[in-house]
Amino acid sequence: MTLSSTHPRDQIAAIMTRIYRNGLTTLSGGNLSIRDDDGGLWITPAGLGVTPTGIDKGRLRPEDVVRMRADGSVKGAQRPSSEVPFHRAITDRRPDVRAVVHAHPAALVSFSLVHRVPEVRITPQVFQVSGPVGLAAYALPGSAELGEKIAAQFGEGFNNVILENHGVVCGGPDLLTAFQRLEALEYAARIEIKARGLGEVKTLSDAQLACLETGEPLAEVRPDAPDEAESALRRQMVEIMQRGCARQLFTSSQGVISARLGGDRFLITPSGRDREDLGEEDIVRIDSGRREAGKSPSRAARLHRAVYAVNPDVNSVVSGQPVYATAYAVSTTRFDTRTIPESYTLLAEVPLLPFEMPYREPEAAARCLSIRQPVVMVENDGVIAVGRSILQAFDRLEVAETSARALIETAALGEPKPIQPSDLEQLTTRFVPHL
Ligand SMILES: [Zn+2]
């Protein structure tokens, strides 16, 4: 069952809990709503910001969600969020917006403090999921004036609005879409903040974004039922995807895992699906370049097929846009792996591939990856890692992110001192032959 097919109360409880769990809001700061066909509004209850005995929105229960009728009256014990005025103003102005999410995630709050919007051309995923961002001037929280200022930005066509000295509001045709816009935007803001600490930030041109559109969908093939080994791989892919989300390497809208089945056959995660909510049946089998009928594989499927074709000992490919490693991928500063033995031996020198290469020349991109060269960065995209197993490829992604984080945070302490060339040679001789 998909989220959007459940009752609005259940959707709001599920997404509120997730926003809090994923560190996208404080208990007092998040509120969500869904408009129903009768003009009523399902909305989170007033939280701890108003009274010390308010609802714990980190564990919001469906029965805590308030329904406000079209005339503004409310039935039941709970009071609605104090931000009701802007939720109603947005959905009045934009009837296509049926769900609204508001929160105070730290990186977007930073942008709100300088009265600027984050750069959405930072990665294709952010550009496609979130889209352009408006800016609303400061007004008193809970006031009709704030509602008017935000609704005016939605009226201009924006689905995301930064509120000066406050936070962010995202809308969408359903609650999952609105949530994914907020989540992708907060990741974009985190990446941009880290990348600005490194130097200049690159953004994607229209021509670069257009290259994502190229390519016909793969032909379909009707699959036979998965055998025991394939079922086990599907289970592991789902489990590792969830682990990656919990560790903030993936989000609901970014992260790809594939695993070789043998011959010219592999499994890959689907395109456009909520990563935290994947089931084994959502995984797509690719057989000789043809996709399992009725399913839509990640657009990285062609690249992954090429990686398996040129690397007989690679059995898994994992890619993602974790904040710190992606900060290097969008900046002009090179990622240096000569930090600690783990990073240097496991990652080697991490090359930076041009943005277009994985789409336009998947074979050439595939030749940049091997067991000895298991990680590459793609300009304005993220990190691709390979391994002999799913866990090994996932580990390389995690090592890349942790190494990038250590380097970026070192800047507050002083100039990092790389491992010396003679020590690197010793490391290479001792460990690399065993990889
Ligand atoms: Zn707020």
Boltz pocket constraint, residues with backbone or C-beta under 6 A from the ligand:
constraints:
  - pocket:
      binder: B
      contacts: [[A, 29], [A, 102], [A, 103], [A, 104], [A, 141], [A, 166], [A, 167]]
      max_distance: 6.0
